[in-house]
Structures are given as C-alpha cells and as structure tokens.
Amino acid sequence: MSELEFYGAAGRVTGSCHLLRIDGRLVLLDCGMIQGGDEEADNAAEFPFDPKKVDAVLLSHAHLDHSGRLPLLVKRGFRGTIHTHNATRALLQILLTDAANIEAGVIRRANRRRSDQGRKLLEPLYDLEDVASTLALVRSHRYERPVEVFPGLEASFHDAGHIMGSAVVATRIGHGDDAVRLVFSGDLGQYGSPILMDPVTPEPADLVLMESTYGDRCHRDLAASLEEFAGILERAQREGGNVLIPAFAVGRSQEILYFLGKHYDDWRVDRFQIFLDSPLAIEASQIYWDYPHLFDEEANEIFRERDFMPSLPNLHFTRTAPESKVIARLKQGALIIAGSGMCNGGRILHHFKREIGRKETQIVFTGFQPPGTLGRRIIDGADSVRIHGDQFPLRAAVHTIGGFSAHGDQHDLQRWYQGFGARRDGSKVPVYLVHGDPDAATALRDFLGADGVDAQVAVAGEKVALDALRTPGS
C-alpha cells in the first residue's frame, strides 16, 4: 500500500514536509522549518511520525523552510539517507551551520533573561553536532539520474530553476507497469530568470504536488523590474540616501550582484559602494561559482569572460561584525545587501535601526515576506516597527520588486504544469497545491480548474491513496 500525507506547508508557505508511506516504509519529501510569526514555536513540536522509523528524505533544495528541521529529525533518532542534488549538499553545510549558530545565540540571550527571572532555561532545537550528523547522512546526485532509494521506490532530481541545486523530485513507486509516478515540484523558479536554467517538467506523472507561493498573481516582467530597480538607484542618488536590500543569502543575493554587474555602466553603478554584508551570502556565492555548468547560456558566457561573476570593482565583502559596523559611517551612496531575507534576524536589522527612520533611505524587497515577519509589516505600511525590543518610526521609502522573485508566478506555475500533457487515458494529471497562503493556493486551484484540471488545496493531515491513481492501461 502506498499513501501520501500532507504535513508541513499545507495551508501556509513555510515548513515544507510531506510523508510517503510505501509498504510499511516511511519517506519524507523535505523537512523544513516554519518561518514567520508565532507559528515558529511549532518547530519544536513533536513530529507526527517516529523519526527513528523514517527510511529516507528526498530533499528538494537547501532553503531552510525546506531543510531546516533535518538536524532536529536526526537529533530525535533519524538514521536513514537524505537524497538531494550535489549543489544542495554544498549549500546545506553553510545554511544548517548558520541556523545552528543563530539558534544558539537566540537561546543564549533568552536564557540570560530567564536566569535573572528564575525561570527554566531553554534548549536549542539542535546544535553543530546535530548538523554534522545530518550532513553525514546526505547522499547527493546529479540531475536526471534515477536513484533506487529502496526496492519499490525510485527517485530522480530535475532542475527547478529556483536556486542553485534546487530540484523537482520525481518518484516512481512500485514496480513495472504497476508503478505510480508522483512528482513534487519543490519551489519553482521563473522562466527566463538570470543565472539558472528554466524549470524542468519531468514527464510522466500520475499525481503532481505543486507549490503555490505566487499562485494568485503575476510578476512584472523582468525588463520592467530592472527599469524599476534602476529608478530606485537614481532616486537614492538624487535624495542623498542609502539603498537597503534584505536578501536571501542563497539565490537572491547572487542575482542582484549579477544585475549590478551586467548593468554597471548604464545604471552608473560606480556611484555606489556596494556591500555584501552577509558571511553566509559570501560563502553561498562561492558555491554558485563552483557550479558554472548549471548556469544558463548568458551567465556562462559572462563567467567564461571574467572568470568571476559579477565584475564589480566597488563590491565589498563584509565578513566580520566590525567590518559591517564601518558601513554605518556612510550616510549616502551605499548599497547594502544583507540578510536575512525575511528580516527575522541578521545584519539587516542593524541597518534598519539606523536607516529606517530616514526618508532618504530606499528599502527594496525582492522576495516573499510571510505573514508575521518584520518584512511583511514594513511592506504593509506600518507607521513604526519593533526591532530588538525598541520601536522605530518607518519613514524610509519601501519598494517591492516581484520580478526579481525566485518563485514562479501564476503563469509560470501553469506553464510548468502544462509540460506534463495528458495521462495515458487522456485525462489531465491531478494536482495538490502546497507551499502557499490559503488565498494564493485557492486562486491557483481555480485558475487551473478553469482549464479542466483536478486541482485541490492540500490540508494538513489529509491522506491520499496513491495506488488508486494508477493510469488505466499504464
């Protein structure tokens, strides 16, 4: 008997995790961290399964909302194999290490207060030893290479175009003509986005599990987004302020640097001092450059010409806290790319505290901000925001550039799905929608449904019998 159960990222964006039960064996699709608001406390909750009985994890990519609870899974007894792409294995090392260090710092600060108050001390979700144990269980693969997870389950990874190493996970459950083909999209990138290849649709499929982050909207096209970004730089120069970009360390930071390098002359980027103020993003950038064979044609051409991408003579890597603090001396002409992308920690908060009350400051969001995050409150137009326990007035100009998103929009998602074509009996492949706020997932369900697709919004705890999905005649 084969069964799929929805667990994380069903009814919300973060915390991706779904369960496959195959003839008594248990496999996870992702094991991600919940990010944003009070729901983050759920990360410490017990899993709805015994980690010791999980045979394998099929990991779509390295972002923490897909991978961030893996060390907790290991801490609680998982000893199976984590299958993923080669580049994801490299990124996991830095992302999980960073997450453990941040967690240790948060717990350390909280326990100082609790100790003074005579309250019970907290324990971190996991530590660096748990991260090391997790990485030891990772088995990485190239795109398009089938892998036998165990007899009766074959998996392959296909480029999802979201971040380096991101994968659509295609599974074949069962044997021969009786196999059921389940495809999990992971996170899908935009078609035509820079650096990475377009998302791949791995035919055939009997059931598709698809993300819906931007299922209710369409991004501005890239040309318009680049024009908007250029205008923001011009405004910053004209008004005498700095540009702050809260950027995800993996994916977005590298794309922004790519655009700045590509448009160095026509945007007059030489007027700025550019700071990549994130040790994590600096390490991730090096991993990006280690995988040029995964670049698209244009990025590969630039890489071959310059041997490093991008070529920015005014780019500064600020690895240490003292180097980051020096940036505070610049009241104008600084373009600062700093983590975290959701503004729930990292150096961007220190820059916000100094700059968010200045009307000359330009804040640029290029990625999704979940409800409950500081980033969402800023985008929603709060009069003031709380940072590190203090309240700060919000006077800076706030911009959201959807065209830079690493997630595909409604039309990208439709295009990816349409790559499956019809099943062998002529019917369309049924879809369950995950990784989206309820409004976004419902809008995508209706959009696909108008074209005759059996699309449903996944509900946490819902179970789908996979054996019943075999295509007649297959």
Residue pairs with C-beta under 8 A, 6 or more apart in sequence:
1 21
1 23
1 465
1 467
2 20
2 21
2 22
2 23
2 173
2 174
2 180
2 465
2 466
2 467
3 20
3 21
3 463
3 464
3 465
3 466
4 18
4 19
4 20
4 21
4 182
4 207
4 209
4 463
4 464
4 466
5 18
5 19
5 21
5 461
5 462
5 463
5 464
6 18
6 19
6 432
6 434
6 458
6 459
6 460
6 461
6 462
7 17
7 18
7 19
7 48
7 460
7 461
8 14
8 15
8 16
8 17
8 18
8 30
8 31
8 32
8 34
8 460
9 15
9 16
9 17
9 18
9 30
9 32
9 65
9 434
9 435
10 18
10 434
10 458
10 459
10 460
10 462
11 438
11 441
11 457
11 458
11 459
11 460
12 34
12 39
12 370
12 436
12 437
13 36
13 65
13 213
13 368
13 370
13 435
13 436
13 437
14 32
14 33
14 34
14 35
14 36
14 65
14 370
15 32
15 33
15 34
15 35
15 39
15 42
15 43
15 65
15 69
16 29
16 30
16 31
16 32
16 60
16 65
16 66
16 186
16 434
16 435
17 28
17 29
17 30
17 31
17 32
17 69
18 28
18 29
18 30
18 184
18 209
18 434
19 26
19 27
19 28
19 29
19 48
19 49
20 26
20 27
20 28
20 29
20 153
20 171
20 173
20 182
22 152
22 153
22 173
23 152
25 55
25 150
25 152
25 153
26 49
26 53
26 54
26 55
27 54
27 55
27 56
27 57
27 58
27 149
27 153
28 54
28 56
28 57
28 58
28 73
29 57
29 58
29 60
29 169
29 184
29 209
30 57
30 58
30 59
30 60
30 66
30 67
30 186
31 57
31 59
31 66
31 67
31 68
31 69
31 70
31 73
32 63
32 64
32 65
32 66
32 67
32 68
32 69
33 43
33 64
33 65
33 67
33 68
33 69
33 99
34 40
34 42
34 43
34 65
35 64
35 65
35 342
35 344
35 370
35 373
36 342
36 344
36 370
36 371
36 372
36 373
36 376
37 370
37 371
37 372
37 373
38 372
39 372
43 68
43 69
43 72
43 125
44 125
47 73
47 76
48 461
50 77
51 73
51 74
51 76
51 77
51 78
52 76
52 77
52 78
52 79
54 73
54 78
54 80
55 80
55 81
55 149
55 150
56 80
56 81
56 82
56 83
56 149
56 150
56 153
57 70
57 73
57 78
57 80
57 81
57 82
57 83
58 83
58 84
58 149
58 155
58 169
58 171
58 184
59 66
59 67
59 70
59 82
59 83
59 84
59 88
60 66
60 84
60 160
60 166
60 167
60 168
60 169
60 184
60 185
60 186
60 187
61 67
61 84
61 85
61 88
61 91
61 160
61 162
61 163
61 165
61 166
61 167
61 186
61 187
62 84
62 88
62 91
62 92
62 95
62 163
62 165
62 166
62 250
63 95
63 163
63 187
63 248
63 250
63 251
64 95
64 96
64 99
66 186
66 187
67 88
67 92
67 95
67 96
68 95
68 96
68 99
69 125
70 82
70 92
70 96
70 134
71 96
71 99
71 100
71 125
71 126
71 130
71 131
71 133
71 134
72 125
72 126
72 130
73 134
74 126
74 130
74 133
74 134
74 137
75 125
75 126
75 130
75 133
78 137
79 137
80 137
81 137
81 138
81 139
81 149
82 134
82 137
82 138
82 139
83 139
83 140
83 141
83 147
83 149
83 155
83 157
84 92
84 138
84 139
84 140
84 141
84 157
84 165
84 167
85 140
85 141
85 142
85 143
85 157
85 165
85 166
85 167
86 140
86 141
86 142
86 165
86 291
87 164
87 165
87 287
87 291
87 294
88 140
88 165
88 166
88 167
89 135
89 138
89 140
89 165
90 165
90 287
90 290
91 163
91 164
91 165
91 250
91 284
91 287
92 134
92 135
92 138
93 135
94 280
94 283
94 284
94 287
95 249
95 250
95 280
95 284
96 131
96 134
96 135
97 128
97 131
98 249
98 280
99 131
100 124
100 126
100 127
100 128
100 130
100 131
101 128
102 345
103 124
103 125
103 126
103 127
104 124
104 127
106 124
106 345
107 122
107 123
107 124
110 122
111 121
111 122
114 120
114 121
114 122
115 121
141 147
141 157
142 157
143 157
143 158
143 159
143 167
143 200
144 156
144 157
144 158
145 156
145 157
146 154
146 155
146 156
146 172
147 154
147 155
147 156
148 154
149 155
152 173
152 174
152 175
153 171
153 172
153 173
154 171
154 172
155 169
155 170
155 171
155 172
156 169
156 170
156 202
157 167
157 168
157 169
157 170
158 167
158 168
158 169
158 170
158 200
158 201
158 202
159 166
159 167
159 168
159 196
159 197
159 198
159 199
159 200
159 294
160 166
160 167
160 168
160 185
160 186
160 187
160 188
160 189
160 199
160 200
161 188
161 189
161 190
161 191
161 193
161 196
161 197
161 198
161 199
161 200
161 408
162 186
162 187
162 188
162 189
162 196
162 199
162 251
162 406
162 407
163 187
163 189
163 196
163 250
163 251
163 406
164 196
164 250
164 251
164 254
164 287
164 288
164 291
164 294
165 291
165 294
166 186
166 187
166 189
167 186
168 183
168 184
168 185
168 186
168 188
168 199
168 200
168 201
168 202
169 183
169 184
169 186
170 181
170 182
170 183
170 184
170 202
170 205
171 181
171 182
171 183
171 184
172 179
172 180
172 181
173 179
173 180
173 181
173 182
173 466
174 180
177 474
178 470
180 206
180 207
180 466
180 467
180 469
180 470
181 204
181 205
181 206
181 207
182 205
182 206
182 207
182 208
182 209
182 466
183 202
183 205
183 207
183 208
183 209
183 420
184 209
185 208
185 209
185 210
185 211
185 416
186 211
187 211
187 213
187 406
187 407
187 435
188 199
188 210
188 211
188 407
188 408
188 412
188 413
188 416
189 196
189 198
189 199
189 406
189 407
189 408
189 412
190 219
190 222
190 405
190 406
190 407
190 408
190 409
190 412
191 198
191 199
191 408
191 412
191 415
192 198
192 222
193 222
193 255
193 406
194 255
194 258
194 259
194 262
194 296
194 298
194 299
195 254
195 255
195 258
195 288
195 295
195 296
195 299
196 294
196 295
196 296
196 299
197 294
197 295
197 296
198 296
199 408
199 412
199 416
201 416
201 417
201 418
201 419
201 420
203 419
203 420
203 421
204 420
204 421
204 423
204 424
205 420
205 423
205 429
206 423
206 429
206 466
206 469
206 470
206 471
206 474
207 429
207 430
207 431
207 432
207 464
207 466
207 469
208 417
208 420
208 429
208 430
208 431
208 432
209 431
209 432
209 434
209 458
210 413
210 416
210 417
210 431
210 432
210 433
210 434
211 407
211 413
211 433
211 434
211 435
211 436
212 413
212 433
212 434
212 435
212 436
212 440
212 441
212 444
212 457
213 368
213 407
213 435
213 436
213 440
214 368
214 402
214 405
214 407
214 408
214 409
214 410
214 413
214 440
215 410
215 413
215 433
215 436
215 440
215 441
215 443
215 444
215 445
215 447
216 410
216 439
216 440
216 442
216 443
216 444
217 402
217 409
217 410
217 440
217 443
218 409
218 410
218 411
219 225
219 402
219 403
219 405
219 409
220 228
220 401
220 402
220 403
221 403
222 403
224 403
225 401
225 402
225 403
225 404
226 259
226 263
226 403
228 399
228 401
228 403
229 259
229 364
229 401
229 404
230 263
230 266
230 267
232 243
232 362
232 364
232 399
233 243
233 267
233 268
233 269
233 271
233 272
233 335
235 362
235 397
236 242
236 243
236 332
236 335
236 360
236 362
237 271
237 333
239 359
239 360
240 331
240 332
240 360
241 331
241 332
241 355
241 358
241 359
241 360
241 361
241 362
242 330
242 331
242 332
242 333
242 334
242 335
242 336
242 355
242 360
242 361
242 362
243 272
243 334
243 335
243 336
243 361
243 362
243 363
243 364
244 336
244 338
244 348
244 351
244 352
244 355
244 361
244 362
244 363
244 364
244 396
245 256
245 335
245 336
245 337
245 338
245 363
245 364
245 366
246 338
246 339
246 340
246 341
246 342
246 343
246 348
246 363
246 365
246 375
247 253
247 256
247 278
247 281
247 337
247 338
247 339
247 341
247 366
247 367
248 339
248 340
248 341
248 367
248 406
249 278
249 280
249 281
249 284
249 339
249 340
249 341
250 280
250 281
250 284
251 406
252 341
252 366
252 367
252 404
252 406
253 276
253 278
253 281
253 284
253 285
253 337
253 339
254 281
254 284
254 285
254 288
255 404
255 406
256 337
256 366
256 404
257 274
257 276
257 285
257 309
257 310
257 312
257 315
257 337
258 299
258 309
258 310
260 267
260 269
260 274
260 310
260 312
260 335
261 302
261 309
261 310
261 311
261 312
262 302
262 310
263 269
264 270
264 310
264 311
264 312
269 312
269 314
270 313
270 314
271 333
272 314
272 333
272 334
272 335
273 314
273 316
273 330
273 333
273 334
273 335
274 312
274 314
274 315
274 316
274 335
274 337
275 315
275 316
275 318
275 327
275 334
275 335
275 336
275 337
275 338
276 282
276 285
276 315
276 316
276 317
276 318
276 337
277 318
277 324
277 327
277 336
277 337
277 338
277 347
277 348
277 351
278 337
278 338
278 339
278 346
278 347
279 319
279 320
280 339
281 337
281 339
282 317
282 319
289 303
289 308
289 309
292 299
292 300
292 303
295 303
299 309
302 309
302 310
303 309
318 324
318 326
318 327
324 338
324 347
324 350
325 350
327 334
327 336
327 351
328 354
332 360
336 351
338 346
338 347
338 348
338 351
339 345
339 346
339 347
339 348
340 346
340 348
341 367
341 375
342 367
342 369
342 370
342 373
342 374
342 375
343 349
343 352
343 369
343 373
343 374
343 375
343 378
344 373
344 374
344 375
349 374
349 387
349 388
352 363
352 385
352 387
352 392
353 387
353 388
353 390
353 392
355 361
355 363
355 396
356 363
356 378
356 385
356 387
356 392
356 393
356 394
356 395
356 396
357 392
357 393
357 394
357 395
357 396
358 395
358 396
359 395
359 396
359 397
360 396
361 395
361 396
361 397
362 396
362 397
362 399
363 378
363 396
363 397
363 398
363 399
364 399
364 400
364 401
365 375
365 378
365 379
365 398
365 399
365 400
365 401
366 400
366 401
366 404
366 405
367 404
367 405
367 406
368 405
368 407
369 375
369 376
369 378
369 379
370 376
370 437
371 437
374 385
374 387
377 385
378 385
378 394
378 398
379 398
379 400
381 394
381 398
382 394
383 393
383 394
384 391
384 392
384 393
384 394
385 391
385 392
385 394
386 392
402 409
408 415
408 416
410 443
410 444
410 447
413 444
414 447
414 448
414 451
417 429
417 431
417 448
417 453
420 429
422 428
423 429
423 471
423 474
424 471
424 472
424 473
424 474
425 471
425 472
425 473
427 471
428 452
428 453
428 454
429 453
430 453
430 454
430 455
430 456
430 469
431 448
431 453
431 454
431 455
431 456
432 455
432 456
432 457
432 458
432 464
433 441
433 444
433 445
433 455
433 456
433 457
433 458
434 441
434 458
436 444
438 457
441 457
441 458
442 457
444 455
445 455
445 456
445 457
448 455
449 455
